[in-house]
Amino acid sequence: MIRLLAVLCLALLTSGCLTTISHYQLSQFNRGMSPPEVTEKLKKPPLISIPVVADGRSFILDRYFLNNGMGADIYYLAYEGNRLLFWGYVSEFRRHPDATLGRAVDKAIPVPTPAPAR
């Protein structure tokens, strides 16, 4: 039983390390990079790539977890025309001067389904 618990704990710890990215990795980004270039810099694929259409524009939003020192926060990379356009937290997308980016990330965020009324 203890061995199983140790294996599960190790699996959780290593999976957390594999899915997070760091601020150092973000410093290597340049606007206009292609998805393969970004993946090469990060050394890992996104958790999920979400195609989104907002205001007639097509985006791909890649979701990662960014290590914030105490845990990890959801972090998005936005591509338009197969080129990196913007990257940031959801709140940064919503404050971006291009309001379409904020609407695009809102479409990518999973919305919880309300419980049925009783």
TARA-V188237 format. One record per backbone hydrogen bond with DSSP energy under -1.0 kcal/mol. NH is the residue of the N-H (numbers start at 0). CO is the residue of the C=O. If there is no record, write none. Layout:
# TARA-V188237
{{NH	CO} {NH	CO}}
This chain:
# TARA-V188237
{{4	0} {5	1} {6	2} {7	3} {8	4} {9	5} {10	6} {11	7} {12	8} {13	9} {14	10} {15	11} {16	12} {17	13} {18	14} {20	64} {25	21} {26	22} {27	24} {28	25} {31	83} {32	29} {37	33} {38	34} {39	35} {40	36} {41	37} {42	38} {46	62} {49	60} {51	58} {53	56} {56	53} {58	51} {59	78} {60	49} {61	76} {62	47} {63	74} {64	18} {65	72} {66	20} {67	70} {72	65} {74	63} {75	87} {76	61} {77	85} {78	59} {79	82} {83	32} {84	77} {85	77} {87	75} {92	88} {93	89} {94	90} {98	96} {100	97} {102	98} {103	99} {104	100} {105	101} {106	102} {107	103} {108	104}}
